[in-house]
Structure formats: C-alpha cells, structure tokens
Amino acid sequence: MSQSPIPSSLPQFVQLTLTGDEAEKFLQGQITSDTTKLGLSYQATALSNLKGRIEFGLWIKKQGENHFDVVISADCAESLQAHLKKFGAFSKFETSAPTPIYPCVIDEMPTFSHKDEHNTPETTTAWMQRSLATGNYWIVAATQGEFQPQELRLHQRGGIDYDKGCYLGQEVIARIYFKSAPKAFLHYVQGSGAVPAAGEKIGKIQVVNAMATDDSVNAGYKAGYKALVVARPEQLSESEMTILDLPAALQADVARA
C-alpha cells in the first residue's frame, strides 16, 4: 500500500551511519554527549560551533563498537556531511550516505523508525505534538547556530556530559554551567494567530519549533499554535502567550544545582 507523501511543511529527517576504528574517538571530540555511555536508544545531543551554539541538533545511538547512527533534520544533512569531511579528514571512519528515517511516537515518546508504516503525515504530526510537549526540539537550517545547548535544556535531558573532556564549543558550554546560567531558556507555550516560523522572533521571544493546534477554537482563538520558545520568564509574562507544562525534569532551574 503506497504512503501519502510527507508535505514539505512537515519536518523531514535522515540518518547517517559512522563506522570505523576511530568513529567513537572522533565523535567524542565533536558532540556534547559522552559516546562511551551511549546505548541502543536515540539520545538527543548537539554538535556545537566554537561559540558554544548548536550547529547541528542530533539524535545518536550506538549500535556496536565504533558503529553510530546519527539522525538530523534533512535540510541540515549536506552541511553536516561537509563538517564531518572537514573535521574527520585524518580520522579512520566512514560516513554513509543519508537515508530517510521517519519520526514517530512509540510508548508515548518521540523517536524514529525506518518502517514504511511510520512514513505518514499523521505519524509526523503526532511526533511534532509529542516533541513540543516533551521539549524534544529539532534544529533546522534556519536555526543553526542560534541557540546554546543549556538554553534548550539539553543538559536536563542527558544530552551534555560535563566530565567527558574537550569537544567543539566545550569551553563556552562549561563556563556557562560552572560560572553562570542562561537568562533565557526553553519554554512550552500556546499562542494565538498564525504559526511562527522556526527562528522567528516575537518581540524578544525566539521560536525554536511551532505547529498549529487542533484545539485553537476550543481555546477561544481564531487561530493558534503551540511552540517551544527561548525567552526570559519576564518576557513571557509580558506577552500574550500561555506557558504550558513541560515534563518535571525540564521544569527545574536551568542553573547548576
């Protein structure tokens, strides 16, 4: 049975596989997670630039020794391939061509699948809804280099290891953790009006991801959306947006405990 094509307005993702004798060593010096602690479930992580901002938002899992599957927004895949080629030129590993992978929800958690049954607009929409509600942001081409990992609460989702040693952007990321804290950070909100684009600024509030809400009429809006945004709490209190609850772990203070 053929599947309906995924509309271009919905997010699309691809997977790249890194294999070879130095795949783990290379990735250890690139991403915010500790590659030695990864398992068979996708872990949200980041590959940052030297300014400590997320250049590539990734999900990664370890299939075996020196075998890693990496998922990324399809519109960022070409630039990730160029990055891997540049920084991995002298490391012994190979990178596969990107292959489509489908966002879906399994056991109420957003994840990814290669199964054709998950290649539908309905499963992608369900993934978006669940991702927004759980803080599972996705970086697209328009938001590359826009956000710092702690602003997006990545450390509260196990995506930053502060003891692993050096990696790209590590000095900035560690300094924010040990000596300060983000003043603006991730919130889950509901708003009225047209759906804002990823990276769009509404006053001083910056949108990470957003989608239209099916319940906008019931909420009293002519049109509405739910979104993940980065903002200071006082900026949200002065806006017309309604703050919604994230999971308990993401409600904690973003500063070092």
Solvent accessible surface area in square Angstrom, and as a share of the most:
residue,aa,sasa,rsa
1,M,231,1.03
2,S,104,0.67
3,Q,66,0.29
4,S,67,0.43
5,P,118,0.74
6,I,34,0.17
7,P,60,0.38
8,S,110,0.71
9,S,100,0.64
10,L,30,0.15
11,P,18,0.11
12,Q,84,0.37
13,F,6,0.02
14,V,19,0.11
15,Q,19,0.08
16,L,0,0.00
17,T,27,0.16
18,L,1,0.01
19,T,47,0.27
20,G,29,0.28
21,D,115,0.60
22,E,49,0.22
23,A,0,0.00
24,E,38,0.17
25,K,152,0.65
26,F,16,0.07
27,L,4,0.02
28,Q,41,0.18
29,G,32,0.31
30,Q,12,0.06
31,I,0,0.00
32,T,0,0.00
33,S,4,0.03
34,D,17,0.09
35,T,0,0.00
36,T,83,0.48
37,K,145,0.62
38,L,23,0.11
39,G,38,0.37
40,L,127,0.63
41,S,89,0.57
42,Y,45,0.17
43,Q,44,0.20
44,A,10,0.08
45,T,1,0.01
46,A,0,0.00
47,L,1,0.01
48,S,1,0.01
49,N,40,0.20
50,L,138,0.69
51,K,154,0.65
52,G,0,0.00
53,R,88,0.32
54,I,0,0.00
55,E,49,0.22
56,F,6,0.03
57,G,5,0.05
58,L,5,0.03
59,W,17,0.06
60,I,0,0.00
61,K,35,0.15
62,K,40,0.17
63,Q,81,0.36
64,G,31,0.30
65,E,156,0.70
66,N,29,0.15
67,H,66,0.29
68,F,0,0.00
69,D,6,0.03
70,V,4,0.02
71,V,0,0.00
72,I,1,0.00
73,S,5,0.03
74,A,41,0.31
75,D,85,0.44
76,C,1,0.00
77,A,7,0.06
78,E,142,0.64
79,S,48,0.31
80,L,4,0.02
81,Q,65,0.29
82,A,62,0.48
83,H,26,0.12
84,L,9,0.05
85,K,164,0.69
86,K,149,0.63
87,F,87,0.36
88,G,8,0.08
89,A,66,0.51
90,F,205,0.85
91,S,33,0.21
92,K,137,0.58
93,F,30,0.13
94,E,130,0.58
95,T,52,0.30
96,S,48,0.31
97,A,71,0.55
98,P,46,0.29
99,T,66,0.38
100,P,85,0.53
101,I,2,0.01
102,Y,38,0.15
103,P,6,0.04
104,C,2,0.01
105,V,52,0.30
106,I,82,0.42
107,D,132,0.68
108,E,125,0.56
109,M,107,0.48
110,P,20,0.13
111,T,30,0.18
112,F,13,0.05
113,S,13,0.08
114,H,100,0.45
115,K,124,0.52
116,D,96,0.50
117,E,111,0.50
118,H,30,0.13
119,N,35,0.18
120,T,21,0.12
121,P,26,0.16
122,E,126,0.56
123,T,32,0.19
124,T,3,0.02
125,T,43,0.25
126,A,40,0.31
127,W,0,0.00
128,M,11,0.05
129,Q,79,0.35
130,R,84,0.31
131,S,0,0.00
132,L,2,0.01
133,A,25,0.20
134,T,16,0.09
135,G,0,0.00
136,N,7,0.04
137,Y,8,0.03
138,W,12,0.04
139,I,2,0.01
140,V,25,0.14
141,A,49,0.38
142,A,72,0.56
143,T,0,0.00
144,Q,42,0.19
145,G,22,0.21
146,E,66,0.30
147,F,2,0.01
148,Q,9,0.04
149,P,0,0.00
150,Q,2,0.01
151,E,29,0.13
152,L,0,0.00
153,R,11,0.04
154,L,0,0.00
155,H,36,0.16
156,Q,34,0.15
157,R,55,0.20
158,G,52,0.50
159,G,0,0.00
160,I,16,0.08
161,D,22,0.11
162,Y,52,0.20
163,D,132,0.68
164,K,28,0.12
165,G,37,0.35
166,C,111,0.66
167,Y,17,0.07
168,L,27,0.13
169,G,7,0.07
170,Q,42,0.19
171,E,134,0.60
172,V,34,0.20
173,I,0,0.00
174,A,18,0.14
175,R,126,0.46
176,I,37,0.19
177,Y,50,0.19
178,F,96,0.40
179,K,165,0.70
180,S,66,0.43
181,A,34,0.26
182,P,19,0.12
183,K,138,0.59
184,A,24,0.19
185,F,32,0.13
186,L,0,0.00
187,H,19,0.08
188,Y,18,0.07
189,V,0,0.00
190,Q,17,0.07
191,G,1,0.01
192,S,55,0.36
193,G,32,0.31
194,A,92,0.71
195,V,63,0.36
196,P,11,0.07
197,A,63,0.49
198,A,30,0.23
199,G,18,0.17
200,E,76,0.34
201,K,133,0.56
202,I,63,0.32
203,G,69,0.66
204,K,161,0.68
205,I,6,0.03
206,Q,22,0.10
207,V,0,0.00
208,V,0,0.00
209,N,2,0.01
210,A,17,0.14
211,M,22,0.10
212,A,59,0.46
213,T,17,0.10
214,D,134,0.70
215,D,57,0.30
216,S,12,0.08
217,V,117,0.67
218,N,135,0.69
219,A,50,0.39
220,G,67,0.65
221,Y,58,0.22
222,K,212,0.90
223,A,46,0.36
224,G,6,0.05
225,Y,10,0.04
226,K,49,0.21
227,A,0,0.00
228,L,0,0.00
229,V,0,0.00
230,V,10,0.06
231,A,1,0.00
232,R,93,0.34
233,P,63,0.40
234,E,87,0.39
235,Q,38,0.17
236,L,2,0.01
237,S,88,0.57
238,E,145,0.65
239,S,38,0.25
240,E,160,0.72
241,M,22,0.10
242,T,68,0.39
243,I,93,0.47
244,L,45,0.22
245,D,120,0.62
246,L,14,0.07
247,P,51,0.32
248,A,91,0.71
249,A,61,0.47
250,L,7,0.04
251,Q,91,0.40
252,A,54,0.42
253,D,111,0.57
254,V,7,0.04
255,A,39,0.30
256,R,126,0.46
257,A,142,1.10
